Amino acid sequence: MPTETEWRTWMFSVAMRWTHCTADAEDLVQEVLLRFWGVFGVLPWEHEQPKWAQIVCRRWIRFRAAEL
């Protein structure tokens, strides 16, 4: 997933699996992107290990979706 658009599309599809609500899925994507940037100082598509970044984002989406 090399581009921002591909990352956002993938993250949105993961979030939709957990929330089934467009608005909640969009919010989750934004929250996870902000959290990733806050923790690592880069966005997921800029990270040197994209597969690892993907795993982290998937987990954060799942954990945050469980709180909704």
Residue pairs with C-beta under 8 A, 6 or more apart in sequence:
1 7
1 10
1 45
1 50
1 54
2 45
2 50
3 45
4 43
4 45
6 45
7 43
7 44
7 45
8 29
10 54
11 28
11 29
11 32
11 33
11 44
11 57
11 61
12 25
12 26
12 29
14 57
14 58
14 61
14 62
15 24
15 25
15 26
15 28
15 29
15 61
15 65
16 22
16 25
18 25
18 28
18 61
18 62
18 65
18 66
19 25
19 28
19 65
19 68
24 65
24 68
28 61
28 64
28 65
29 61
31 64
32 57
32 60
32 61
32 64
33 43
33 44
35 60
36 42
36 43
36 44
36 53
36 56
36 57
36 60
37 43
40 47
44 50
44 53
44 54
44 56
44 57
45 53
47 53
